[in-house]
Amino acid sequence: MFLSAALNTLNKITLLQYRNYASATFDFKCPVSCITGSNGSGKTNLLDAIYYLCYTKSYFTAYQQNNVQTGLDGFRVSGSFCRVGKAEIISCKWKAGKKEIYNNDVEYEKLTDHIGLYSAVMIAPDDTELINGGSELRRKWVDSILGQVDKNYLERLMHYQRILLQRNAWLKNQFYNPSSNRTELEFYDAELSADGAYIHAQRKTFLTQFLPLLNDFYHRLSGGKEPLQVNYTSDLAIKPLKDWLAGNLQHDLRYQRTLRGIHKDDWDFNLNELQLKQFGSQGQKKSFLFALKLAQYTYLSNVLGHLPILLLDDIFEKLDQSRMEALLRIIRSEGFGQVILTDTHPERIKQAFGEGADVGFIYL
């Protein structure tokens, strides 16, 4: 399942004014590290800071100010990594609306230059919304994966989103101030069509590579043999985007937004040919979610050539014994690298991993 992948590890992290941490430093000396403490002590915040170092953004909030300690105007997070055998210091600073990212004290010209160098896969309690929630969550999830492995995909997606905003602004202006000049619209449509075709093709290819991994992990976690399907639905599977944009213009003008395109794509998750969101049990959804994230981990490992950091936020509280044992067997196998998790009960983790396991504990 895994290709040969290098082991990238986080050895130390320092937080300054990040969420509930005024100033703190933590070392990670074992393959598995457990952050433990009472509720509200900052376990999830520390896990999120690790994610931030990898992706220059929080896993849990889109608003940078939410990451700043209350009453202050900025934060800094620094991490000491070992990447492909070499030591690197990654520093992320945000203050008064400006973000700066440094690699060994050298600032990146573009934040996107950092994406793909370090990777992490987070599994958190609210991730079931990936199954139960709306299509935007699934698009963001797929885009977060493909943006790491394909710089062109990330740049074209960002460009598509910018042009989409401009086209929607044109539609709104045209609705209130009609004009026969279509020069701007023709430019927007051509740009969206070119980017959309590339993004659609990459999403299709991704699913063909991802689905076997998902199937394997789901059956290993659940012990079941239910047939699993993921259906990728897209307007571009029916006809090119330029045809949609031209034929749908009157509808777009009426609603003042672009109604067709890859920004409406979705992925339907099914078991036994029934929609998981509507008909799946809680147990099936948990197994499917973990399978999605583990398949994500494997896919990134294979394509990027290094093992991501696996971040598990308070998940053992939510799992029954059989699923916990199945998950432990998987993450302790040869194809997984550094694991950092949170739990309120250190004894549960000691028991789960067994006597003699190389597990380190950070007590908050």
C-alpha positions in Angstrom: 0.0 0.0 0.0 2.8 2.4 0.9 5.7 3.4 -1.3 9.0 4.2 0.3 8.5 7.3 2.3 10.9 9.4 4.4 10.2 10.1 8.1 9.6 13.8 8.9 9.3 14.5 12.6 8.6 17.5 14.9 11.0 17.6 17.8 10.0 20.8 19.6 7.4 23.5 19.4 7.3 26.9 21.0 4.1 29.0 21.4 3.9 32.7 22.1 0.5 34.3 22.7 -1.2 31.4 20.8 -4.7 30.8 22.1 -4.4 30.0 25.9 -0.6 29.9 25.8 1.2 33.0 26.9 4.6 31.3 26.4 5.4 27.6 26.3 7.8 25.1 24.8 7.1 21.3 24.4 9.4 18.5 23.3 8.4 15.4 21.3 10.9 12.7 22.0 8.9 9.5 21.2 7.2 8.1 18.0 3.9 8.5 19.8 3.2 11.5 22.1 0.1 12.0 24.2 -0.9 15.4 25.3 -3.0 15.0 28.4 -4.8 17.2 30.9 -8.2 18.3 32.0 -10.8 19.8 29.6 -9.9 23.4 28.9 -6.2 23.0 29.6 -5.2 23.6 26.0 -4.7 20.1 24.5 -6.5 20.8 21.3 -4.8 24.2 21.0 -1.4 22.6 21.1 -2.4 20.1 18.5 -3.7 22.9 16.3 -0.5 24.8 16.6 1.3 21.8 15.1 -1.1 21.7 12.2 -0.5 25.5 11.8 3.2 24.9 11.3 2.5 22.5 8.5 -0.2 24.5 6.7 0.1 28.1 7.9 -3.5 28.0 9.1 -5.6 26.6 11.9 -7.5 23.4 11.4 -10.4 24.7 13.5 -10.9 28.3 12.5 -10.6 30.5 9.4 -10.1 33.7 11.4 -6.6 34.4 12.4 -7.6 36.6 15.3 -9.2 33.5 17.0 -5.7 32.1 17.4 -4.4 35.1 19.4 -4.4 35.1 23.1 -7.3 37.2 24.4 -6.6 40.9 24.5 -3.4 40.8 22.4 -2.8 41.5 18.7 -0.6 38.7 17.4 1.1 35.3 18.0 4.1 33.3 17.0 4.5 29.5 16.6 7.9 27.9 16.0 8.8 24.3 15.4 12.0 22.3 15.2 11.6 19.6 12.5 13.8 16.9 11.1 13.0 16.8 7.4 14.7 14.1 5.3 17.4 13.9 7.9 18.0 17.7 8.0 17.1 20.1 10.9 14.8 22.9 10.0 13.1 25.6 12.1 9.7 26.7 10.8 8.3 29.9 12.3 4.8 31.4 11.7 4.1 34.9 12.9 0.8 36.8 12.7 0.3 40.3 13.8 -2.2 43.0 13.0 -3.5 41.2 9.9 0.0 40.3 8.5 1.2 36.7 8.3 4.9 35.8 7.9 6.4 32.3 7.5 10.1 31.6 7.9 12.2 28.5 7.1 15.5 28.6 9.0 15.0 32.4 9.5 14.5 33.0 5.7 11.0 34.3 4.9 9.0 32.6 2.1 8.2 34.9 -0.8 4.8 33.2 -1.1 3.0 31.2 1.6 2.2 28.6 -1.0 6.0 27.8 -1.2 5.6 26.1 2.2 2.7 23.9 1.3 3.7 20.3 0.7 7.0 20.4 2.6 5.4 19.3 5.8 2.1 17.5 6.1 -0.2 16.5 8.8 -3.5 14.6 9.0 -5.9 15.6 11.7 -8.8 13.5 13.1 -11.1 15.4 15.4 -14.5 14.8 16.9 -16.4 17.2 14.7 -14.9 15.7 11.5 -18.2 13.7 11.1 -19.4 16.8 9.4 -17.3 15.7 6.4 -20.0 13.0 6.0 -23.1 14.7 7.4 -22.5 18.3 6.3 -22.7 20.2 3.0 -20.7 19.9 -0.2 -18.4 22.8 0.7 -16.7 20.8 3.4 -16.0 17.9 1.1 -14.6 20.2 -1.6 -12.3 22.0 0.9 -11.1 18.6 2.1 -10.3 17.3 -1.4 -8.7 20.7 -2.3 -6.6 20.6 0.8 -5.1 17.2 -0.3 -4.6 18.1 -4.0 -3.2 21.5 -3.2 -0.3 19.8 -1.3 0.7 17.5 -4.1 0.2 19.7 -7.1 1.3 23.3 -7.0 -0.4 24.0 -10.3 -3.7 22.8 -8.9 -3.4 25.1 -5.9 -2.6 28.1 -8.0 -5.3 27.4 -10.5 -7.9 26.8 -7.8 -6.9 30.2 -6.1 -7.1 31.8 -9.5 -10.5 30.2 -10.3 -11.9 31.5 -6.9 -10.6 35.1 -7.6 -12.2 35.1 -11.1 -15.4 33.6 -9.8 -15.7 36.5 -7.3 -15.1 39.0 -10.2 -17.7 37.3 -12.4 -20.2 37.4 -9.6 -19.5 41.1 -9.0 -20.0 41.7 -12.8 -23.4 39.8 -12.7 -24.6 41.9 -9.7 -23.5 45.1 -11.4 -25.1 44.0 -14.7 -28.4 43.2 -12.9 -28.7 46.8 -11.6 -26.8 48.6 -14.5 -27.4 46.6 -17.7 -24.9 47.0 -20.5 -24.5 45.3 -23.9 -20.7 45.1 -23.4 -19.7 41.5 -22.8 -15.9 41.9 -23.0 -15.3 41.4 -19.3 -17.7 38.5 -19.2 -16.0 36.7 -22.1 -12.6 37.0 -20.2 -14.1 35.6 -17.0 -15.7 32.7 -18.8 -12.6 31.8 -20.6 -10.5 31.9 -17.5 -13.0 29.8 -15.4 -13.3 27.3 -18.2 -9.6 26.7 -18.5 -9.0 26.4 -14.7 -12.2 24.4 -14.2 -11.2 21.8 -16.8 -7.9 21.2 -15.1 -9.3 21.1 -11.6 -12.1 18.7 -12.7 -9.6 16.4 -14.4 -7.3 16.3 -11.3 -10.3 15.6 -9.0 -11.3 12.7 -11.2 -7.8 11.2 -11.2 -7.5 11.6 -7.5 -10.7 9.6 -6.8 -9.4 6.7 -8.9 -6.2 6.6 -6.9 -7.9 7.2 -3.5 -10.8 4.8 -3.7 -8.8 1.6 -3.3 -7.1 3.0 -0.2 -10.4 4.0 1.3 -11.9 0.6 0.7 -9.0 -1.2 2.3 -9.0 0.9 5.4 -12.8 0.8 5.8 -12.9 -3.0 5.8 -9.9 -3.2 8.1 -11.6 -0.9 10.6 -15.1 -2.2 10.4 -14.4 -5.9 9.8 -17.3 -5.7 7.4 -17.6 -6.4 3.7 -20.2 -3.8 2.7 -19.6 -2.6 -0.8 -18.4 1.1 -0.7 -18.9 3.7 -3.4 -17.8 7.3 -3.7 -19.6 9.2 -6.6 -18.0 12.4 -7.8 -20.7 14.7 -9.1 -19.7 17.6 -11.3 -21.4 19.8 -13.9 -18.3 19.3 -16.0 -19.0 15.6 -16.3 -22.0 16.5 -18.4 -20.5 19.2 -20.6 -17.7 21.8 -20.7 -17.9 24.7 -18.3 -17.9 27.3 -21.2 -21.2 25.7 -22.4 -22.7 25.9 -19.0 -21.7 29.6 -18.5 -23.0 30.6 -21.9 -26.3 28.7 -21.7 -27.0 29.6 -18.0 -26.3 33.4 -18.3 -29.9 34.5 -17.8 -30.2 32.3 -14.7 -26.9 33.7 -13.4 -28.1 37.3 -13.9 -31.3 36.6 -12.1 -29.6 35.1 -9.1 -26.5 37.4 -9.4 -24.1 34.6 -9.0 -22.5 31.8 -11.0 -24.7 28.7 -10.6 -22.6 26.1 -12.5 -19.0 25.1 -12.2 -16.5 23.2 -10.2 -17.3 25.3 -7.1 -20.5 23.1 -7.0 -18.8 19.7 -7.1 -19.6 17.1 -4.5 -18.7 13.6 -3.5 -21.5 11.2 -2.4 -20.4 8.5 0.1 -22.4 5.3 -0.1 -22.5 1.9 1.6 -24.5 -1.0 0.2 -25.7 1.5 -2.5 -27.3 3.7 0.2 -26.2 7.2 1.0 -24.1 7.1 4.1 -25.2 10.6 5.3 -28.9 9.6 5.4 -28.9 5.8 6.1 -25.6 5.0 7.7 -25.3 4.1 11.4 -23.1 6.0 13.8 -20.7 3.1 13.8 -20.5 3.0 10.0 -19.9 6.7 9.9 -17.1 6.5 12.4 -15.4 3.7 10.5 -15.9 5.6 7.2 -14.5 8.8 8.6 -11.4 7.1 10.0 -11.0 5.3 6.7 -11.2 8.6 4.8 -8.4 10.2 7.0 -6.2 7.1 7.0 -6.5 6.9 3.2 -5.7 10.6 3.0 -2.5 9.8 5.1 -1.5 7.0 2.8 -2.2 9.0 -0.4 -0.1 11.9 0.9 2.7 9.5 1.9 2.8 7.9 -1.5 2.7 11.1 -3.5 4.8 13.4 -1.3 7.4 10.8 -0.4 7.3 11.5 3.3 5.1 10.4 6.2 2.8 13.0 7.5 2.3 13.7 11.2 -0.9 12.0 12.4 -2.8 14.2 14.8 -5.6 12.6 16.9 -7.8 14.9 18.9 -9.7 13.1 21.7 -10.8 10.2 19.5 -10.4 7.3 22.0 -13.2 8.8 24.0 -15.5 8.2 21.0 -14.5 4.7 19.9 -15.7 1.3 21.0 -13.1 -1.3 21.8 -13.1 -3.1 18.5 -12.6 0.1 16.4 -10.0 1.4 18.8 -8.0 -1.9 18.6 -8.3 -1.9 14.8 -7.1 1.7 14.6 -4.2 1.0 16.9 -3.1 -1.9 14.8 -3.1 0.4 11.7 -1.3 3.4 13.2 1.4 1.2 14.8 2.2 -0.5 11.5 5.3 0.1 9.5 3.6 2.7 7.2 2.9 5.3 9.8 5.3 7.9 11.3 5.0 10.3 14.2 1.7 10.2 16.0 0.6 13.0 18.4 -2.7 12.6 20.2 -4.7 14.2 23.0 -6.6 12.4 25.8 -7.9 13.3 29.2 -7.0 9.9 30.7 -3.3 9.0 30.3 -4.0 5.5 31.8 -6.3 4.7 28.9 -3.5 5.5 26.4 -0.9 3.4 28.4 -3.3 0.5 28.4 -4.2 1.0 24.7 -0.6 1.0 23.5 0.5 -1.6 26.0 3.4 -2.0 28.4 6.8 -1.2 26.9 5.4 1.0 24.1 7.5 4.0 23.2 4.9 6.6 24.2 5.8 10.0 25.6 3.4 12.1 27.7 3.0 15.9 27.9 1.0 16.8 31.0 -0.7 20.2 30.9 
